[in-house]
Amino acid sequence: MEALFLIILIIITCQVLSTCLLHTYADVAGGTVEMTTEEKKTIGGKRRGAGRPPVPEHLRKISYANKIRPDQVGWLQSKKRGFAAQFLEKVIDEAMQAENEPETYHKH
């Protein structure tokens, strides 16, 4: 039951985060931007290879949208920036780890 609650909470929080991230990206980038690989390498400066290096494929984050109640949104927004993403990652990691661990049965 606790794992189910955590999964539901994760799904709900992902919705809020993805919505915020999408709006932030659209505001900063002015909408959808398509770039070639060569252009991506030069973002951040005029010199070739300047700027932040690309994130490795296995570490890239994927946006995931879901809906949550307004009171939950308010709670997440009341926390400092980045809290919701870190909180959700931790909860999801714990739920995934719990699923992978063998269950222990106790006889009374």
Secondary structure, 3 states (H helix, E strand, C coil): CHHHHHHHHHHHHHHHHHHHHHHHHHHHHCCCCCCCHHHHHCCCCCCCCCCCCCCCHHHCCCCCCCCCCHHHHHHHHHCCCCHHHHHHHHHHHHHHHHHHCCCCCCCC
